[in-house]
Amino acid sequence: MTTEEMFGYEEPVFIISVAARMLGVRTQTLRYYETLGLIEPSRTRGNQRVFSRSDVERVQRIRNLMDSLGVNLAGVEVVLK
């Protein structure tokens, strides 16, 4: 059974270190994107960030806009909102 079958698309299941590893970025990058309002991961009762597959795909879109198209973070914010 895959994670897609076990958990819903919006279900927060990945802690920040796992999400960062999946995306090939540093945890600080994900925190920075959250500070800018580009992503909004869920929080546990202990205030840990927990990411859903939807969050991970959103970061993939952000990275694609930046890496492939040369859009800066301000441009990414405009495109995604």
C-alpha positions in Angstrom: 0.0 0.0 0.0 1.4 3.4 -1.0 1.2 6.7 0.9 -1.3 7.9 -1.7 -3.6 5.0 -0.8 -3.1 5.3 3.0 -3.5 9.0 3.4 -5.5 11.7 1.7 -4.0 14.4 -0.5 -4.4 17.1 2.1 -3.5 14.9 5.1 -0.4 16.2 6.9 2.0 13.3 7.2 5.5 14.4 6.5 7.6 16.2 9.1 9.8 19.0 7.9 13.0 17.0 7.6 11.3 14.3 5.5 9.6 16.9 3.3 12.9 18.7 2.8 14.6 15.4 1.8 11.8 14.5 -0.6 12.2 18.0 -2.3 16.0 18.2 -2.2 16.0 21.4 -0.2 17.1 22.4 3.3 14.6 22.6 6.2 15.4 26.3 6.5 14.2 26.8 2.9 10.8 25.4 3.8 10.7 27.7 6.9 11.6 30.7 4.7 8.8 29.9 2.2 6.4 29.7 5.1 7.6 33.1 6.4 6.9 34.5 3.0 3.4 33.0 3.0 4.1 30.7 0.0 3.2 27.6 2.0 1.1 26.9 5.1 2.0 23.6 6.6 -0.1 22.2 9.4 1.1 22.1 13.0 1.1 19.4 15.6 0.1 20.0 19.2 3.8 20.4 19.9 4.0 23.1 17.1 6.0 20.9 14.7 5.4 21.6 11.0 3.7 18.7 9.2 3.4 18.7 5.4 0.8 17.1 3.2 1.3 15.8 -0.4 -0.4 19.0 -1.5 2.2 21.1 0.4 5.0 19.1 -1.2 3.6 19.5 -4.7 3.2 23.3 -4.1 6.9 23.5 -3.2 7.8 21.5 -6.3 5.8 24.1 -8.3 7.7 26.9 -6.6 11.1 25.3 -7.3 10.1 24.7 -10.9 9.2 28.3 -11.4 12.5 29.4 -9.9 14.8 26.8 -11.5 13.2 26.3 -14.9 11.7 29.7 -15.6 14.0 32.0 -13.6 11.2 33.5 -11.6 12.3 35.1 -8.3 10.4 34.6 -5.0 8.5 37.9 -5.5 7.4 36.6 -8.9 6.5 33.2 -7.5 4.2 34.9 -4.9 2.4 36.8 -7.7 2.0 33.8 -9.9 0.7 31.5 -7.1 -1.7 34.0 -5.5 
